[in-house]
Amino acid sequence: MHAGALPYAQQTKKEYDMDKIIKTDAEWRAQLSDLAYKVTRKHGTERAGTHDDFPKNNGTYLCICCGAPLFDQSAKFESGTGWPSFYQPIDPAQVEESVDRGFFMTRTEVHCARCDAHLGHVFPDGPAPTGLRYCMNGVALGFEPAD
């Protein structure tokens, strides 16, 4: 969670989505680990299977850069890809999409609407009820357990 932020459970929607977070490259580098910086600010990808230790209890997955609530544990599923996968965000307005034409393919990139952090990609091969697979980089997410 970002410095000075209230835990998600203590915030209202208005408090966490009103202000766009804009920082210099140097500020992001100082705040994030090397890998989190590479993934979230430079559109990198972590190695598959590096975040299979996420908690299994109820809670909320937050943007590691700004603390915005992105995914609920109840929407997480085992996709077999090696990356944390969800079938829907908490609020579709909290994630934005763009076209990613890297690596000789076209994919749909997912990024945090509040701070523009690269989170991962979304694919149309997920489970019901949405049929979507939000394939996220674990290093781009923090976890806040439910009370």
Secondary structure per residue as TSV (DSSP state, phi and psi in degrees):
chain	resnum	aa	ss	phi	psi
A	1	M	-	360.0	147.3
A	2	H	-	-76.0	157.0
A	3	A	T	-59.5	135.1
A	4	G	T	81.7	0.2
A	5	A	-	-84.6	144.4
A	6	L	-	-77.0	149.6
A	7	P	-	-55.1	146.6
A	8	Y	G	-50.1	-43.3
A	9	A	G	-60.2	-22.8
A	10	Q	G	-98.1	0.2
A	11	Q	-	-99.7	158.1
A	12	T	-	-102.8	161.0
A	13	K	H	-53.3	-41.7
A	14	K	H	-59.6	-37.6
A	15	E	H	-70.9	-32.8
A	16	Y	H	-97.1	-10.9
A	17	D	H	-120.1	5.8
A	18	M	S	-75.5	-42.3
A	19	D	S	-105.8	129.2
A	20	K	-	-73.5	134.4
A	21	I	-	-93.7	119.6
A	22	I	-	-127.2	124.4
A	23	K	-	-134.4	159.5
A	24	T	-	-74.6	163.8
A	25	D	H	-58.6	-40.4
A	26	A	H	-63.4	-39.4
A	27	E	H	-64.8	-42.2
A	28	W	H	-64.1	-43.4
A	29	R	H	-59.2	-40.0
A	30	A	H	-69.7	-31.4
A	31	Q	H	-82.6	-33.6
A	32	L	S	-106.8	155.9
A	33	S	-	-67.3	165.0
A	34	D	H	-57.5	-44.9
A	35	L	H	-68.6	-43.3
A	36	A	H	-61.7	-38.4
A	37	Y	H	-64.1	-48.2
A	38	K	H	-58.1	-44.1
A	39	V	H	-73.6	-53.2
A	40	T	H	-78.6	-33.9
A	41	R	H	-101.2	-23.7
A	42	K	H	-116.2	11.3
A	43	H	-	62.0	37.2
A	44	G	-	-82.7	-178.0
A	45	T	-	-136.6	132.4
A	46	E	-	-77.8	159.8
A	47	R	-	-64.7	137.4
A	48	A	T	-57.8	143.9
A	49	G	T	82.2	5.7
A	50	T	T	-84.9	-9.4
A	51	H	T	-131.2	51.7
A	52	D	T	-89.1	7.9
A	53	D	T	-100.7	12.6
A	54	F	-	-61.1	145.5
A	55	P	-	-58.7	152.4
A	56	K	-	-99.7	-8.7
A	57	N	S	-78.4	168.8
A	58	N	S	-63.5	143.9
A	59	G	E	170.0	-170.7
A	60	T	E	-126.5	135.6
A	61	Y	E	-92.3	127.5
A	62	L	E	-113.7	155.0
A	63	C	E	-64.4	127.7
A	64	I	T	-66.7	-23.1
A	65	C	T	-83.3	-43.4
A	66	C	T	-125.8	-5.7
A	67	G	-	82.6	6.1
A	68	A	-	-64.5	135.5
A	69	P	E	-72.6	125.6
A	70	L	E	-115.4	-49.0
A	71	F	E	-136.1	146.5
A	72	D	E	-98.7	145.1
A	73	Q	G	-53.4	-33.6
A	74	S	G	-65.8	-18.4
A	75	A	G	-97.4	2.6
A	76	K	E	-83.2	142.8
A	77	F	E	-144.7	161.7
A	78	E	-	-87.7	109.9
A	79	S	-	-93.6	-14.9
A	80	G	S	80.2	6.7
A	81	T	S	-90.0	-20.9
A	82	G	S	96.1	-0.1
A	83	W	S	-121.3	148.0
A	84	P	-	-57.9	132.0
A	85	S	E	-127.9	142.8
A	86	F	E	-134.8	150.3
A	87	Y	S	-93.8	-8.7
A	88	Q	S	-166.5	150.8
A	89	P	-	-79.6	164.6
A	90	I	S	-59.5	-46.8
A	91	D	S	-138.2	117.0
A	92	P	G	-55.2	-23.9
A	93	A	G	-72.5	-15.9
A	94	Q	G	-81.9	-15.6
A	95	V	E	-122.2	141.9
A	96	E	E	-119.4	159.8
A	97	E	E	-123.2	152.0
A	98	S	E	-149.1	163.1
A	99	V	E	-81.3	131.3
A	100	D	E	-116.7	114.9
A	101	R	-	-106.9	24.7
A	102	G	-	-78.8	163.0
A	103	F	T	57.8	35.3
A	104	F	T	60.1	31.9
A	105	M	S	-149.4	165.3
A	106	T	-	-111.7	124.0
A	107	R	E	-132.9	168.8
A	108	T	E	-104.1	111.4
A	109	E	E	-78.6	145.1
A	110	V	E	-115.7	130.9
A	111	H	E	-137.2	158.7
A	112	C	E	-67.7	128.5
A	113	A	T	-68.8	-24.6
A	114	R	T	-82.7	-38.8
A	115	C	T	-128.5	2.0
A	116	D	-	67.8	19.2
A	117	A	-	-66.2	133.3
A	118	H	E	-69.7	126.4
A	119	L	E	-107.5	-37.7
A	120	G	E	161.5	-142.7
A	121	H	E	-139.2	159.8
A	122	V	E	-118.6	138.2
A	123	F	E	-127.9	152.6
A	124	P	S	-88.4	37.7
A	125	D	-	-127.5	31.3
A	126	G	-	-92.7	-179.6
A	127	P	-	-81.2	170.9
A	128	A	T	-64.1	152.5
A	129	P	T	-90.5	-8.8
A	130	T	T	-98.8	-26.5
A	131	G	T	75.3	10.9
A	132	L	-	-108.5	151.2
A	133	R	E	-126.5	103.3
A	134	Y	E	-82.6	100.9
A	135	C	E	-93.8	102.5
A	136	M	E	-104.6	151.3
A	137	N	-	-78.4	123.2
A	138	G	G	-59.9	-33.3
A	139	V	G	-68.1	-16.1
A	140	A	G	-85.7	-5.0
A	141	L	E	-120.7	142.9
A	142	G	E	-108.0	167.5
A	143	F	E	-129.6	131.3
A	144	E	E	-118.0	111.8
A	145	P	E	-62.5	148.2
A	146	A	-	-71.1	151.9
A	147	D	-	-68.8	360.0
